[in-house]
Amino acid sequence: MKTKYNDFWLTKNNKAANAYMDEVAKESNFTGHHKGYTILPHKIHRCYGLSPYEKLILVDIVAYMSDQSQCYPTIEMIARNLGCSSKSVERHIAKLAEKKLILVSQSKNNTYYLPNYLHVHPYLLVSEKTHEFIRSVRKQVNERELTLWIQEIVKSDACKAYTARLEKLHERRFPTDKFAEKETLDSYTQSLMTAFAKRFPPDVKGQ
């Protein structure tokens, strides 16, 4: 006869996730190493303009910064943390720098900084508008079909063109560019609506 017992790991925790994660980060029963946690906006880890590795590396760099404005982990440190090759880390850091999501001061060990105006970074703005549009239409179509369509959209030349247009405005940062940014994002939303209607006409959506 098998003895029934409660599985330690299957006991549900009913605390809010952020409060619970705060407790996990402070716990040090066996080691005080890696206490703490990394605060990261949803708009970054859900950004469509970043690859999975780019997101992971950006998170790791932000973690090293902690309460400082810069950090200088070696390529090998980041590679060990992520479980990937140093060449892969170098390649994706170069991509992040190219996209201006991090600033890199090259020396014996790279020093990393976050750029100013990150809150209005073109990749984040376009991504957030995409998420906003998804929320407005997700109940109208099959979820899987919507996912496949969005994956095509965010990789399309049209989406890249809107991002590039915002990047040009982002480089200048004239006061009037704020209105131009809004017009560009409104135009992007309209393009999504047009593409959505073409991909999911009323008869397909059951209307």
Buried (B, 14 or more C-beta within 10 A) or exposed (E): EEEEEEEEEEEEEEEEEEEEEEEEEEEEEEEEEEEEBEEEEEBBEBBBBBEEBBBBBBBBBBBBBEEEEEBBBEBEBBBEBBEBEBEBBBEBBEBBBEBBBBBBEEEEEBBBBBEEEBEBBBBBBBBBBBBEBBEEBEEBBEEEEBEEBBEEBBEEEEBEEBBEBBBEBBEEEEEEBEEBBEEBBEEBBEBBEEBBEEBBEEEEEEE
